[in-house]
Amino acid sequence: MNNMNPKVDFFFNKAQKWQKEYEKLRMIILDCGLTEELKWGCPCYTYEKTNIVLIHGFKEYCALLFFKGVLLSDANDILIQQTKNVQSARQIRFSNIREIVKMERILKAYIYEAIEVEKAGLKVNYKKTSEFKIPGEFKNKLDKSPALKTAFDALTPGRQRAYIFYFSQPKQSKTRESRVEKYMKQILNGRGLDD
């Protein structure tokens, strides 16, 4: 069963790095009967229009990204949380084709499990933004400025979290304070951290 999508071919053909690895991952995933699409410039594999897994590459590794990886049982303990802010997706990383060939059976098991998670309608319990601790330096500003609070509340939850994480990172209060100062205008303009 092979649902290769010609729209996605260019991704595989233009790959300078990881070409053999990508091809192998593509075969493994298509063997599991998923639909191949192009999303975010990457090969994305869906089951009944729901994203299951994505192939992407970085300098040091290429990876399979499971959109609801956090719900997989991960019997082989191979799923990686890309950064601590990522709540749902998990990666399996590879640095050469041999690793992929060796893990083919395991990878298929994970993909089939991800499809089952979808069929069962399981949902990821995202932490609400209100459950994240807002650093005091930012909280003071929000309390003092209704306009800032209104603008912050109007941002998408993902953008709110990005700011909270960014403002919380520095160990020193002074640094946290200056980060907040630096981005107040951006928040007031309704823009996200990276906009």
C-alpha positions in Angstrom: 0.0 0.0 0.0 1.7 3.1 -1.1 0.2 6.6 -0.8 3.1 8.6 -2.0 2.0 12.2 -2.6 3.8 13.8 -5.6 3.4 17.2 -3.9 5.7 16.0 -1.1 8.4 14.5 -3.5 10.2 17.8 -3.7 11.0 17.7 0.0 12.7 14.4 -0.4 14.4 15.4 -3.7 15.8 18.7 -2.4 17.1 17.3 0.9 20.8 17.8 0.9 21.2 16.1 4.3 19.4 13.0 5.6 18.2 12.0 2.2 18.5 8.3 2.7 17.1 8.6 6.2 14.1 10.6 5.0 13.4 8.0 2.3 13.5 5.1 4.8 11.2 6.9 7.3 8.8 7.7 4.5 8.6 4.1 3.5 8.1 2.9 7.1 5.3 5.5 7.6 3.5 4.8 4.3 3.6 1.1 5.1 1.4 1.9 8.1 -1.3 3.2 5.7 -1.2 6.9 6.6 -1.9 9.7 4.1 1.1 11.8 3.1 0.6 15.6 3.0 2.9 18.6 3.0 2.4 20.9 6.1 4.8 23.5 7.4 7.1 22.6 4.5 7.5 19.0 5.9 6.1 15.6 5.1 3.2 15.2 7.5 1.2 11.9 7.8 -2.4 11.9 8.7 -5.1 9.5 9.7 -8.6 10.7 8.6 -7.3 14.2 8.3 -5.7 14.3 11.8 -1.9 14.8 12.1 -0.2 11.7 13.4 3.5 12.1 12.6 5.9 14.5 10.8 9.4 14.0 9.4 11.8 16.9 10.0 15.5 17.4 10.0 18.0 19.5 11.9 21.7 19.9 11.8 22.5 17.2 14.2 19.7 14.8 13.7 16.5 14.0 11.7 13.4 13.1 13.6 9.9 11.7 13.6 7.6 14.0 15.5 4.5 12.4 17.0 1.9 15.1 17.5 0.4 13.4 20.5 3.6 11.7 21.6 2.9 12.4 25.2 0.0 9.9 25.1 2.1 7.1 23.7 3.2 4.4 26.2 6.9 4.7 24.9 7.8 1.2 26.0 11.3 1.6 24.5 11.9 5.0 26.2 12.9 6.7 23.0 10.5 9.7 22.9 12.1 13.1 23.4 10.4 16.3 24.6 12.0 18.9 22.4 12.0 21.7 25.0 10.3 21.7 28.4 7.5 24.0 27.0 6.3 21.3 24.5 3.3 19.8 26.1 2.1 17.3 23.5 4.5 16.4 20.7 7.5 14.0 21.2 10.4 13.2 18.9 12.3 10.1 18.0 15.8 11.2 16.7 18.2 9.6 14.3 21.7 10.4 13.3 22.1 7.7 10.6 20.1 5.3 8.4 21.3 2.2 10.3 19.5 3.4 13.4 16.3 3.7 11.4 16.7 0.3 9.8 17.4 -1.3 13.1 14.3 0.3 14.7 11.9 -0.3 11.9 9.6 -2.7 13.9 9.6 -0.4 16.9 8.8 2.7 14.8 5.9 0.9 13.2 4.6 -0.1 16.6 4.8 3.5 17.7 3.0 4.7 14.6 0.2 2.1 15.0 -0.2 3.1 18.6 -0.4 6.8 17.6 -3.2 5.8 15.1 -5.0 3.9 17.9 -4.7 7.0 20.2 -6.5 8.9 17.4 -9.1 6.3 16.8 -9.9 6.3 20.5 -10.3 10.0 20.5 -7.7 10.6 23.2 -7.0 14.2 23.9 -3.9 15.8 25.4 -4.6 17.6 28.7 -3.0 20.9 28.0 -2.1 22.9 31.1 -4.1 26.1 31.1 -2.1 29.3 31.0 -3.5 30.1 34.4 -1.7 27.0 35.8 1.7 28.5 34.9 3.3 30.6 37.6 3.7 34.2 36.4 6.9 35.7 37.6 6.4 38.5 40.2 8.1 41.1 38.1 5.6 40.6 35.3 2.7 40.2 37.7 3.4 43.6 39.3 3.3 45.2 35.8 0.0 43.5 35.0 -1.5 44.6 38.3 -0.3 48.2 37.7 -1.4 48.5 34.1 -4.9 47.5 33.1 -4.0 48.1 29.5 -1.2 45.6 29.7 -3.3 43.1 31.4 -6.1 43.5 28.8 -3.5 43.1 25.9 -1.9 40.1 27.6 -5.3 38.4 28.2 -6.1 38.9 24.5 -3.1 37.0 23.3 -3.4 33.3 22.3 -2.6 30.9 25.1 0.5 29.8 23.2 1.8 33.3 23.1 1.0 34.0 26.7 2.9 30.9 27.7 5.9 31.8 25.6 6.1 35.2 27.4 5.7 33.6 30.8 8.4 31.1 30.1 10.7 33.7 28.7 10.2 36.1 31.6 10.7 33.3 34.1 14.0 32.0 32.8 16.5 34.4 34.3 17.7 33.6 37.8 18.1 37.2 38.8 15.1 39.5 39.4 16.9 42.4 37.7 17.2 40.4 34.4 13.6 39.3 34.6 12.5 42.9 35.2 14.5 44.1 32.1 13.0 41.4 29.9 9.5 42.4 31.0 10.3 46.1 30.3 11.7 45.2 26.9 8.6 43.4 25.7 5.8 45.4 27.3 5.3 47.4 24.1 5.1 44.3 22.0 2.4 42.8 24.3 0.5 46.1 24.1 0.6 45.9 20.3 -0.9 42.4 20.5 2.3 40.7 19.2 3.9 37.4 20.3 7.4 36.9 21.5 8.8 36.0 18.1 6.7 38.4 16.0 
